[in-house]
Amino acid sequence: MAKKVIVANFEYNSQAYQAFSEVKKVATRGQLKIEQMAVVKHSNDGNHKFSIEDFFDPTGSLGTSTGGMIGMLIGVLVSPLAILLGWFGGSLIGATKDAKELSTAQTIFEHLVSQISEGKTGLIVIAEETDNRPLNEVIMQELGGGISRFDFEEVEEEIKNANEVTNKTKESSLKFWKEKHKE
């Protein structure tokens, strides 16, 4: 059973909250082992801010939404790197209703921006599934949403890489600024 980062998107924001509740029931039946789950909102003010609206961590190991993988994922989305790389361009905005494994051509960050578009609310789940059908049934069939799965280790590596790029960019910018303002 491999750990996955699962992203669900919906036509109506209320469906993300309903999915949050329904996915907990799937886990209670032992069909899904949740590590973390969050309802995530993409602002509709042109600033492309993502916020965690509701959070669930049954392991109790991380305690808060900002300390875990979902918090780090959202942190990269609200960083200057996201704007620098153009993740919020209109060409990325789209929607899918198919369950799929994504190719490496699109990063988790680009996918989140395209699937949880401005003004929309989605669901991010970090979990182990023995069978993907129970979750697909809830998200796609009952709620009419879209669902995508990413390998946890690949997402973890993407977050690490994004943080390294952000740190190097800060260092480079600071060095350039200091050189320009030498007395």
C-alpha positions, 0 to 999 in steps of 0.5 A: 500500500503506497502513500498518495497525495490525493487531490479532489476538485468540485464544481461547488465549494460545499461539495469539498466540505461534504467530501471531507465528511464522507472521506472520514467515513470511508476511513472509518470503514477501513477502506482508506488510511488517512494521515492528513486531510484538508479542505483547501480554498483558492481565493477569488481576489486575484492574489491567488492565496490558498488557505486551509479551511478545515483540517483532519489529522487522525494520527495526532503526530503533527497536531496542526495544519501548518506543520505537515505535508499539506501545510508545506504544499500550501506554503509553496503555493503562496510563495513568490516562487509560484508567481515567478514560475507562472503557475497562476497563468490562465492557460493552466486553469482547467478542469477534469472529471476523470480519475488519473495518475498524472504524468511528470509533465505537470507538477503537483503545484501546477495541478493544484492551481489548475484543479482548484481554480480561483474561488473554488474549494477542494480537498487534499488527502494524504492516505494509503488506499488498498483499493481506489474504488471507495474514494472514487465512488464518493468523490466522482460518483456521489459528488461529481468531483474530479480526483487525481493521485500523486506519489507521496515521495514524489510530492515530498521531493517537489516540495524540497526542490521548491524550497531549495529554489526559493532559498537560492533565489532569496540568497541571490536577490540579497547578494544582488541588492547588497552589491547595488547598494554598496557605499 
